Amino acid sequence: MRPAVQPVTSSEQWEGARAVRRRVFVEEQGVPEDLEWDELDATAHHVVALDGGEVIATGRLVELEPGTGRIGRMAVDAARRRLGVGRAILTALEEAAAARGLSHIILHAQVQALGFYERCGYTAEGEAFDEAGIPHREMRKRLKQ
């Protein structure tokens, strides 16, 4: 499957992204609703993967400091996992980071997803930590300039 990935440009796409995040993080993984939504959503660069106009995945990029961005809130509907959708979202966010002149990406990966991010060129650093009741590891990647 080669999903169409694009920046969020409409309220319909934003609502679709929120619906995916709610299904994956709140309903499926038990993340408290008040932890899922934060002030960074207002300024983050959000992308969505579309299948026939339906939002099936999302992710966001936040600039932390000059040169460094953080990718997060990556969510893919359960029925679309292991089809390349997550990689397409990650690639689009990395391309957006590079276009903004960022040279490094960090992310907080759920421990169960470490292999996915490692295959995409990320390196785990430090010990596992709890985020919203789920074990995570910080991961980093230097973007090609």
Secondary structure, DSSP 8 states (H G I E B T S, - for coil): ---EEEE--SHHHHHHHHHHHIIIIIIIT---HHHH--GGGGTSEEEEEEETTEEEEEEEEEEEETTEEEEEEEEE-GGGTTTTHHHHHHHHHHHHHHHTT--EEEEEEEGGGHHHHHHTT-EEEEEEEEETTEEEEEEEEE---
